[in-house]
Amino acid sequence: MVRSGVLKQPVSYHYDVYVPEGVPRPLLVCLHGYGQTKETALRFGKNIRRDWPIAALQAPHAHHLRHTPSSSVGFSWASTFNPAEDIANHHNFVRHVIEEAFEGGLTDRPQAFLFGFSQSVSLNYQFAAAHPEVVRGVVAVAGATPSQWQVGERAADVRLEPPILHVAPRDDDVYPSDRVQVFRAVLEKSVADLTWLEPPGRHRVPSACYPVIREWLKLKSDEAE
């Protein structure tokens, strides 16, 4: 006979906050992709808006990028082992960071724009669907929609209230074109304010897209008023 048990212990969630001059300003919460770090997330954010406060979040699950103990460490947001727990932890993490930034005077409202690359895109979409009251907009680059939202008889009936900018590089070797078009169909069904881009590029944030993201954020924020 085998008995299974679970010991729940606190897990540390690490993040950096970049504070520019002139706060409060709109808050940009940046999440990295699989195998990356909060430093990567911060670089994404600074390439977009150096004049906004940026919260750069690091995923909780550490792993060596190569099969040697001395190799660099990267981080993952979720796995198929217990995805519901990973999603709930992600949601709590993002909410905590937004609330802390608001209470600390970095932003004038308890809301944020979310930026996600690759693995974090799906989690950010789920957060925006579950907590639209704290999400001003979502920028998603080279990532997927949640699998349970896929088009078909079992597709979830989801509505995403915040505006969405989805960037799908045309030469992405992780998410090829046939999968990307499924993601697009899901978002077109679920999002009232969707901007969809398919620029040239592989599985990364195309450098030419940073000015486009910057202008989209300006349009969707109070700066456009």
N, C-alpha and C positions, 0 to 999 in steps of 0.2 A: 504494500500500500504506500502511496505517495501523498503527502499533504503539502499543499501549496500555501505560502504565506506572503504577506506584503508588509514591509516596514516603511512607513511614510516618514521621510525626513525633509527638512527644509532644503531647497535647492537655490543656490545663488544665481541671480540674474544680473548680469553686468551691463552697464551702459555708460556712455559719455554724453555730456551736454555741452554744446558749443553756444556761448553767449556773446553775440555781437553788441556793438554800441546801439543805442536807440531803442532798446526794448521798452515796453512790450511791442511785439510784432507777431504776425502769424507763426505758428509752430509747425515745423516739418519733422516728422518722425520717420527715420530711415531704418530699414531692415535689409540686411545682406542676404546673399544666397548661400547655398550649401557649401560647406568647407571654407567659408570666409569668416571675417571677424568684425567687431564693432569699428575697428579702424577703417575697414573697407566701407562700411556703412557711412562713416563720417566723411570719407572722401566723396562718396556719391552726393551727399548733402551739400558739401561745400562747392562742388561743381555746379550745383543748381542755384542755391541761394545763400551766399555768404552773409547777407544782411538780415537773415532770419535766424532765430534760435533753432538749433538742430539737436534732436535727441537721436543718438546713434545706438541702436540696441544690438546686443549680442545674444545669439541663440544659446540655449542651456547645455546642449549635448556636445561634449568635446570628443574629438577623435584625431588620431595622427593621420596626416595626409598621405604618408607612405607607410609601408609595413615595417617600420623601424622605430624604436623608442625615441631616437634622437631627431626624428623628422618634425616638421612644423605641425602645429595644432590648428585645426579648423573646427567649425561649430555647425551643428544641424538643429533645425527648428522642430522636426517631427520625424516619426517613422511609422511603419505599419504595425508596430508592436502594441501601442496604446494611443492611437491618434486622438481619441476624444479627450484624454488627459492633456496631450500636447496642445490641442486647440484651446482648451480652457486656460491653460497656463499662459499661452500667448496672449489671450484676451486680457487676462488679469495684468500682465506685464505692460501692455500698451496703455491700458486705462490708468495704471499707477503713474506712468511717465507723463501722461497728459495732465492728470490732476496735480502732480508735483510741479510741473511747469507753470500751470495757472496759479497755484498757491504761492509760487515763488516770484510771481510778477513778470515772468518771461513772455507771457501772452495774455491778452485781455479777455479771453474767453476759454472755457474748459473744452476746447476743441483743437483738432490738428488736421493737417494734411498728411497722408501716409504715402511713403515711397517704399516700394518693394522690388527686389530683383530676384528672379528665378524662384527658388523654393518658397520664399516668403510671400510671393504674390497670392497664392491660394489662401494662405492664412489671413492676409490683409483683407481679401474679399469677404471672407467669412466674418471677420471683425466688423467690417462696414455694414454688412447685412444685419448683424446682431445688435450693433450699437451705432445706428446712423446719427444719433443726437450728438455724438462727439467727433464725427468725421466730416470735415469740410470738403474733402475730395481725396481721390486715390490715384496715384501714379503707379502703374504696373509695367515692368520691363522684363521681357523674355521669361514669362511665367505662365502658369496654367490657371484655369478656373477650377474650383473644387470638383472632384470627380462625381459627387452626388448631385451636382447641378447639370450634368451633361444632358444634352437634348435626347429625347426619347420617351418611352412610356413611363419610365421610372424617374424622369427628371424632376427635381424639386421645383416647386413654384416659388421662385425667389424674386424679390424686388429689391434693387439697390437704389436707395434714394440719393446718395452723394454722387456728384459728377465723377466720371472715370476717364482717365487717359491711359490707354493700353498701347504699349509699344512692342511690336512683334517683329524682330529682325528677320529679314527674308531668308537668310542663309543659316538660321539657327539649327545646329546639329542635335540639340537636345529636344527641341519641340519642332518637328518638321511641319511643312505646310498643311498637310491633311489634318493633323491634330490642332494646329493653330486655327483653322477655319471652324472647327468645332467650338473652340473657345469663343471665337467671334460670334457664332450663332447664339451661344448661351448669353453673352453680354448684350447683344442686340435685343434679345427677348426680355432681359431683366433690368436694363438700365435706360432711364429716360434721357440722360445727358452723357452720351458716349462719344469720345474722340478716339478713333482707331488709326494707328500708324503702322506701316510696314516698310521701314527704311532698309537700305542695304546694311548688311552686317551679320556677324555670327552671334554666338551666345555670350553677349556682353551688353553693356550700355553704349550704344553708338555715340561717339563724341558729338556728332552733328545734332543729336537729339537734345543735348543739354539746353541750348537756347530755346528750343521749342517747349520743353518742359517748363522752363523759366517763364516764358510768356503765358503758358496755360495757367500756371499758378497765379500770375498777376491778374489774369482775366477772372479767375474764380475767387480771388480774395478781395478784400476791401480796397486794394490799390486801384482796382478798375472802376471804383465808384466815383 
